[in-house]
Amino acid sequence: MTRGWGAPAPDGIRHLVRAAQHPARAVPCPHCGAHEHQPCTTPSKRHRLPDPPHPSRITAWVTTTAVCPTCQVGPGVACHLDGWPLPGGQVHPARQQEAEETA
């Protein structure tokens, strides 16, 4: 019998275990620096926060996964309004809804 973590889990099992987590955990948090698939933390990194993740992490996830129907930009490109990026790196509500529907 092995002790510790043993062999890594297959992707199918790993996906089922993470299904209860918010999909924004798939990207690192730009606010607190939490790694992928880890919960957000307090600024001191001593306490893990329950879901939902920080709003900036949700915005980063939406930007990397969804196409914006409002400004017609693809995944990985920030939303804009008349050629100017939205303030604070925000995304259009339609893009966030698109990401939540596909998750």
Summary of the structure (lengths in Angstrom):
residues: 103
radius of gyration: 16.3
end to end distance: 37.6
largest distance: 62.1
contacts: 246
relative contact order: 0.14
helix: 35%
strand: 6%
